[in-house]
Every structure is written in C-alpha cells, then in structure tokens.
Amino acid sequence: MLRPHHSVCLLCAGLTGLFSPGVLAEITVLAKNNALLAPLSLDIGGSIRPQFIWNNGDEPDYYKNGHDGGSRFRFSADYTLSSQTSLVGYYELAVDIPQLLKWDGHYDSANQRDYQRQLYAGIKDSNFGTLTFGHQYGVYYDTVGAKSDMWDNDGHASANWIGINGDYDGGERPKNTVKYTNTFGDLTLRVDYLLPQDETPAGNDLRYRRHHGAGIGIDYQLQQDLTFSAAWNETRASVKSPDGQRQRYTQQYTGAALTWQPNSWYLVATATYYNNYVPSQKQQTATRYFAGDGYGWETFAGYTFTLNKPWLSAIQPYIAADTLRLKGDENYHGHNVYLGVYTQLAYGFSFYLERTMASSSDQEPDTTWLSMYYDF
C-alpha cells in the first residue's frame, strides 16, 4: 500500500490529465524503442469517478452530497522476450479522493482511503497462453461475472461480491491466485488455483480463512456475435469464532452466461448456483455461517446509438434485472429492475444515470444513481 504522499502524487497526476484535452487513453511512460530498455514498455491509466445516490428512505449524507464511486489508478508493464513471448505486470490502486482530501460529508470514514485492487505478474505467449500469479480477476468473473457487469448498481446476484469477500472467496479478484488462460480456435479456456490466504474479518467477531480453491471456465464462440460461457469454482475454507471453535466449509458456485451482440445491441443473461457461498441472512455463527443453497440470475439489454458528435460520442439506453434467492429456512429473496442510460462524451468523459426499483424480503429502498467517469 502506498504512503499518503504517494497517493497525493497519484491524484495530482490524475488531475493533470483531467485538464489535458488530448488525453483519451492510457499514458505511455516508457515506449519500446532502440534504447537500452527497448524491450520494456510502461503505461499509466486510471478512472476518476464522482458519484451521487438518492435513496427513497434513510441514507447517509455522503450519498446525496457526492462521494467517490470507485476511482482507481493503473500501472502496467510489458517486457518482450521474443516476437511471441513477454513478461507482464499489473498494479491497480483504488483511491477514495474525498477522503484523501478530507472533504467532510463526502465519504464514509469506515471505508479505506486507498487499497490494492490488483497486483500480479506473469508470462504471456501467443501460442502457449498466459500464466499469471497474484491479486487478479478470477475465472468466474472473467468468464461469467464480467458479461453482466454492464450497469452501475449491479452485482447483486452474481458471485462477484455477494459472498464473504471477493478478494478471498474467489468471486471477483482473489488474492494469492495462479491463473492460466489460452484460446483454441473458438474456445477460450481459463483455469485458476487459489492458494491459502490469511484470515479476514467475517462479522460478529468471526474470522474467515481460505485454505485453497480452484476454478475452470470456458467461453465458446457459437457465432461471430453469440458466445456461451460457463464456470465452476470450489473453495475450501473455515470460519472461526472468538472462543476458538472452527467449522470447515466446502464452498461451490457454478455459473453460465449467454451473450448476444447483434449490430449495436448488447444482450446477456447469466445464472449462478451457490452452495455454502452466500452468508446467512440470520444470526451467523461459526457452525452456521453460510446460507446453504441458493441461485441468482442477471439480465441486461442495451442499444448503443453512435453519434460521433464533437462532444457526444454515443448514448446507450438500457434495461436490466437481477434476482437472488436463498433456499431452505433462509426464505430470502431480492429482485431489482434497473432503467438507465450510459452517455459517452468526448475527451474520456462519460456518465451513468440509473434508477433501481427494488423488491426484497429485507425492504431495500428504490434508488437513483448518477456516476460520472473521467477515464485516461
């Protein structure tokens, strides 16, 4: 994790890019050329994301005052070994900019000011695939979760973050993970192995520890614009109570997605089955921490109008929906419908305006989201 003055330097770099009208993509710090470091290239990029949320009900002040919606800075490196092989590295840092600048009323003090989103390195070969190790997106997210990660207030039914923690249980960006990816014609294969990970808080003074895990996923190109995807993951973990009682769990989830992209349409449906993955909605103990069986599905339909105007590049109106249901004595269900529009402006600016209409057994309120992006 970077020290405070490092985060300030990153913020200054981001704001400098904000007022540079020619910046549309990542900044190349060191390009491949004929110098001593010819095989090495370095790139810096990022996304600054102010956000506003209005609830139909009680809400913290920073929701409607404006807060950080997930700003991050990216650093990538590529070192060429041959015409088909290179060493790669990647680091991504999340920064809560209002908290960094101490803008009272614009951040949740319980959140981290900055934290590591990804950090990995590996080797990439055009024939033999890519092998990486570190903190990175796992097989499930790459194969299924990313397909429906298309709207603003999403991720309520896919495995990404409905488990105990996507950094640990493998749902999104598992730490300490080995991942292999390769493409064979119309088939893309992904495999990962989750190494043991230190304990993390699990609420109610409980502690969660990942012992190991593994996953496999495939994308199959049925047609040029139609893709079928499927992924499976199993994680061996344990939950420990303050008195030392420990319960071991075998966590499993299996998901599939169908993605269709005819012309300017983006249409996707995903479904995932969970076992000992979603934390119980009732009183959690070491011996009964997870909800048992459950399932979730997500759908998204959006049409992009390409305008190519000087300050207006494209507009995508969309509708989405998701459902999460936990079986057995949990009796929990959550269902949301989303209406929104994504607008892409010039010079790396864009924004989402979205309405969430919620229906759940825990009485979630309807919300309106406005998120602005500056990507560089």
C-alpha positions, 0 to 999 in steps of 0.5 A, spaced: 500 500 500 502 506 498 504 512 503 499 518 503 504 522 499 504 517 494 497 517 493 497 525 493 502 524 487 497 519 484 491 524 484 495 530 482 497 526 476 490 524 475 488 531 475 493 533 470 490 529 465 483 531 467 485 538 464 489 535 458 484 535 452 488 530 448 488 525 453 483 519 451 487 513 453 492 510 457 499 514 458 505 511 455 511 512 460 516 508 457 515 506 449 519 500 446 524 503 442 532 502 440 534 504 447 537 500 452 530 498 455 527 497 448 524 491 450 520 494 456 514 498 455 510 502 461 503 505 461 499 509 466 491 509 466 486 510 471 478 512 472 476 518 476 469 517 478 464 522 482 458 519 484 451 521 487 445 516 490 438 518 492 435 513 496 427 513 497 428 512 505 434 513 510 441 514 507 447 517 509 449 524 507 455 522 503 450 519 498 446 525 496 452 530 497 457 526 492 462 521 494 467 517 490 464 511 486 470 507 485 476 511 482 482 507 481 489 508 478 493 503 473 500 501 472 502 496 467 508 493 464 510 489 458 517 486 457 518 482 450 522 476 450 521 474 443 516 476 437 511 471 441 513 471 448 513 477 454 513 478 461 507 482 464 505 486 470 499 489 473 498 494 479 491 497 480 490 502 486 483 504 488 483 511 491 477 514 495 479 522 493 474 525 498 477 522 503 484 523 501 482 530 501 478 530 507 472 533 504 467 532 510 460 529 508 463 526 502 465 519 504 464 514 509 470 514 514 469 506 515 471 505 508 479 505 506 482 511 503 486 507 498 487 499 497 490 494 492 485 492 487 490 488 483 497 486 483 500 480 479 505 478 474 506 473 469 508 470 462 504 471 456 505 467 449 501 467 443 501 460 442 502 457 449 497 462 453 498 466 459 500 464 466 499 469 471 500 469 479 497 474 484 491 479 486 487 478 479 480 477 476 478 470 477 475 465 472 468 466 474 468 473 473 472 473 467 468 468 464 461 469 467 461 475 472 464 480 467 458 479 461 453 482 466 457 487 469 454 492 464 450 497 469 452 501 475 448 498 481 449 491 479 452 485 482 447 483 486 446 476 484 452 474 481 458 471 485 462 477 484 461 480 491 455 477 494 459 472 498 464 473 504 469 477 500 471 477 493 478 478 494 478 471 498 472 467 496 474 467 489 468 471 486 471 477 483 479 478 484 482 473 489 488 474 492 494 469 492 491 466 485 495 462 479 491 463 473 492 460 466 488 462 460 489 460 452 484 460 446 483 454 441 480 456 435 473 458 438 474 456 445 477 460 450 479 456 456 481 459 463 483 455 469 485 458 476 488 455 483 487 459 489 492 458 494 491 459 502 490 466 504 490 469 511 484 470 515 479 476 514 474 479 518 467 475 517 462 479 522 460 478 529 467 477 531 468 471 526 474 470 522 474 467 515 480 463 512 481 460 505 485 454 505 485 453 497 480 453 491 480 452 484 476 454 478 475 452 470 471 456 465 470 456 458 467 461 453 465 458 446 464 462 440 457 459 437 457 465 432 461 471 430 456 475 435 453 469 440 458 466 445 456 461 451 460 461 457 460 457 463 464 456 470 465 452 476 469 454 482 470 450 489 473 453 495 475 450 501 475 454 507 473 455 515 470 460 519 472 461 526 469 464 532 472 468 538 472 462 543 476 458 538 471 453 535 472 452 527 467 449 522 470 447 515 466 449 509 466 446 502 464 452 498 461 451 490 458 456 485 457 454 478 455 459 473 453 460 465 452 466 461 449 467 454 451 473 450 448 476 444 451 482 440 447 483 434 449 490 430 449 495 436 445 491 441 448 488 447 444 482 450 446 477 456 443 473 461 447 469 466 445 464 472 449 462 478 448 456 483 451 457 490 452 452 495 455 454 502 457 461 498 452 466 500 452 468 508 446 467 512 441 472 512 440 470 520 444 470 526 451 467 523 455 463 527 461 459 526 457 452 525 452 456 521 455 461 517 453 460 510 446 460 507 446 453 504 443 453 497 441 458 493 441 461 485 441 468 482 440 470 475 442 477 471 439 480 465 441 486 461 439 489 454 442 495 451 442 499 444 448 503 443 446 509 438 453 512 435 453 519 434 460 521 433 458 528 435 464 533 437 462 532 444 457 526 444 460 520 442 454 515 443 448 514 448 446 507 450 439 506 453 438 500 457 434 495 461 436 490 466 434 485 472 437 481 477 434 476 482 437 472 488 434 467 492 436 463 498 433 456 499 431 452 505 429 456 512 433 462 509 426 464 505 430 470 502 429 473 496 431 480 492 429 482 485 431 489 482 429 492 475 434 497 473 432 503 467 438 507 465 442 510 460 450 510 459 452 517 455 459 517 452 462 524 451 468 526 448 475 527 451 474 520 456 468 523 459 462 519 460 456 518 465 451 513 468 444 515 470 440 509 473 434 508 477 433 501 481 426 499 483 427 494 488 423 488 491 426 484 497 424 480 503 429 485 507 425 492 504 431 495 500 429 502 498 428 504 490 434 508 488 437 513 483 444 513 481 448 518 477 456 516 476 460 520 472 467 517 469 473 521 467 477 515 464 485 516 461 
